[in-house]
């Protein structure tokens, strides 16, 4: 889980490794978005997530690989 503390973008990012998915939710728990790889096998070992709000990038760790993708997709 990653808690974004940016005052203009307070979101939580939750890794659901068994579903190969990252969920973006508000602090109240409302789902705002979900993110998956086009190739499910890339997220088979999805373990952690971090966000760079300034660059609008999500970083995901799966196995020994770090993925970076645009949060606005």
GINORDA-V666905 format. One record per residue. N is the residue number from 0. PHI is phi in whole degrees, -180 to 180 (999 if undefined). PSI is psi in degrees with one decimal (999 if undefined). Layout:
n:N phi:PHI psi:PSI
n:N phi:PHI psi:PSI
//
This chain:
n:0 phi:999 psi:145.3
n:1 phi:-131 psi:128.8
n:2 phi:-106 psi:114.0
n:3 phi:-81 psi:122.7
n:4 phi:-101 psi:7.2
n:5 phi:-61 psi:124.4
n:6 phi:-62 psi:-21.5
n:7 phi:-97 psi:-3.0
n:8 phi:-149 psi:64.9
n:9 phi:-85 psi:98.0
n:10 phi:-130 psi:158.6
n:11 phi:-111 psi:145.6
n:12 phi:-122 psi:120.9
n:13 phi:-117 psi:129.3
n:14 phi:-90 psi:124.0
n:15 phi:-111 psi:84.1
n:16 phi:-59 psi:-37.1
n:17 phi:-68 psi:-21.3
n:18 phi:-106 psi:1.8
n:19 phi:54 psi:42.2
n:20 phi:-137 psi:146.5
n:21 phi:-112 psi:126.9
n:22 phi:-105 psi:135.7
n:23 phi:-105 psi:122.9
n:24 phi:-131 psi:158.8
n:25 phi:-77 psi:169.8
n:26 phi:-64 psi:-23.9
n:27 phi:-80 psi:-8.9
n:28 phi:100 psi:3.4
n:29 phi:-77 psi:126.4
n:30 phi:-71 psi:127.8
n:31 phi:-101 psi:-33.3
n:32 phi:-166 psi:165.3
n:33 phi:-138 psi:151.0
n:34 phi:-132 psi:134.1
n:35 phi:-138 psi:159.9
n:36 phi:-82 psi:147.7
n:37 phi:-64 psi:-30.1
n:38 phi:-108 psi:102.9
n:39 phi:-53 psi:-30.4
n:40 phi:-65 psi:-22.3
n:41 phi:-68 psi:-26.6
n:42 phi:-105 psi:17.1
n:43 phi:-58 psi:-32.8
n:44 phi:-113 psi:33.7
n:45 phi:-57 psi:123.2
n:46 phi:-126 psi:-32.5
n:47 phi:-156 psi:164.5
n:48 phi:-146 psi:148.9
n:49 phi:-145 psi:157.3
n:50 phi:-131 psi:138.8
n:51 phi:-110 psi:97.9
n:52 phi:-64 psi:-32.9
n:53 phi:-66 psi:-34.3
n:54 phi:-102 psi:-2.5
n:55 phi:57 psi:42.2
n:56 phi:-115 psi:143.2
n:57 phi:-110 psi:133.0
n:58 phi:-111 psi:127.6
n:59 phi:-123 psi:137.9
n:60 phi:-106 psi:124.2
n:61 phi:-137 psi:114.6
n:62 phi:64 psi:-126.4
n:63 phi:-103 psi:18.7
n:64 phi:-117 psi:140.0
n:65 phi:-109 psi:122.5
n:66 phi:-101 psi:143.8
n:67 phi:-128 psi:129.3
n:68 phi:-146 psi:158.8
n:69 phi:-70 psi:129.1
n:70 phi:-69 psi:-20.9
n:71 phi:-88 psi:1.9
n:72 phi:-73 psi:999
//
